[in-house]
Every structure is written in structure tokens, then in C-alpha cells.
């Protein structure tokens, strides 16, 4: 595939975990852990984008390229647009937004979302989805659902349980027919995005869209402005990010467990059974 740039937006402010990018995970700050995951992808360039000199200093000490951005961006997408402009990227350049609180993100998913955008010349954005496996997830408003057309492009994203099965629909009746979830009609959206630089340049000048404000989902601004979003089925499981102290402790435990396995020992307070990224708590509320 062609070259693409992986960008890691990192802000110090966090309502639940202040200074989150600098929190320690097995001896390294979280932002450095995320940077290392992105380096393992096929990205030709990996950039940390931040408005905080503390994050910049830590990232640069680890060897990362850093772009300082404005502090008043309303969203990570706006911050990414500034990065594309500062780097002087061509209009057809592809950027992947790697969230700065996902130290377990598989590099293969970064590659997959970039490749999917490259394959669909008419799409401005690519993202990922995965099948919904249980009824509680389907009805959870913090789990964003996506419906696709036959070409894999998004028709709509919603916190509601879409599509709506008119014949079956209530929670109890649906729960009694789990075989319905065996098909790909119900998909959970994974918030990993690839963008064309030309789209980001236009996005910065758009006002928030009515559907975006209603659902509190940024990607609806693109859809309501007529842009196509390609949605590929994730090629491997997408571990949850770090949004709470409990998430952080689970990720730390996973790293400790992995290190202990490599050393042939078992750390204290870590279960002896296998620990996987899927054991981390469900994905944080999407914005």
C-alpha cells in the first residue's frame, strides 16, 4: 500500500484521568506505549500531536516526532487537520488518527483502515466495525452502531439499536433469538479513522451538523455534508482503551503478565490463567 501518516493526538486534560498521556504503564508513559504500537504499523511517519509541552518533552525524549498544535481545538479531528496543514501534506495523503489512550491497539488495524481508504477512491474516510455479539451491547447507547451499504460504506451511525427489526423488536423477544446476531446486520463501530488530507482541510470550516449534535458523534458531520465513509470489518479484535482508573490498572496488569510470561515467572496478584486484551473493560463512550 501507499505511504500514510499515523497521528497520535494527546491532550493533558482529562476529566477522569488528568495527565492521562503521561501515566506510567510498565515503566513508560502511555503516549510512548501508543507511539510504539503505531511504529509497528506500516506508517511511513508517526507523529504525536499535542498542545502541552510536558507531553512534547516526554515524546521527544523517547524519539518521537512531535507537532505542537493549538489548545482550543473542539475535537481530535480538528487537531488532525492542523497537523496535516503544518506538515504540508498533499491533498491525497492519508492520515490515520490513532487515539492516544489505546496502548493495546494492534498495528494491523492501523494498516487495515489506511488500506481500506486507499482502496475506495470515492471515500473521504475509512473506519472499522465488528459484529455485535450480545443483546446488552446492542441496546447500550455507549456502543455506537453502524449500518453499511453493499459497497461497505456507512449509511448511518447511531447510539440506537439499528437496524430495527420490526417483527422481533423488544429486548426480551430479541434476547430469546440469539441466532439473529450471527449475521453482520448489527455492527459495533470502532473509533479508528483514516482520512484524506483534502477532507480534513474542508472539515475545519464546517459548523457542527444537526445529526452530530443530536447523537454526539463527529462522523455524522461528514455524512450530513455528503462525504462517504468506508467501513471495513476489523481483521482482529480491537482492545478497549484507557478511560478510567480501573481500565488503567487492567492494562498495567496485562503488561505485567506479559512481561512475567517472557521472563518465565508469575507476578503477584495476577491470575495464572491467560489474560488477553479482550479482558479489558468495554470501549469508552464514543464522541
Buried (B, 14 or more C-beta within 10 A) or exposed (E): EEEBBBBBBBBBEBEEBEBBBBBEBBEBBBBBBBBBBBEBBBBEBBBBBBBBEEBBEBBEEBEBBBBBBEEEBEBBBBBBBBBBBEBEBEEEBBBBBBBBBBBBBBBBBBBBBBBBBBEBEEBBBBBBBBBBEEBEBBBBEEBBBBBBEEEBBBEBBBBBBBBEBEEEEEEEEBBEEEEBBEEEBBBBBBBBBBBBBBBBBBBBEEEBBEBBEEBBBBBBBBBBBEBBBBBBBBBEEBBBBBBEEEBBEBBBBBBBBEEBBEEEEEEEEBEEEEBEBEBBBBBBEBE
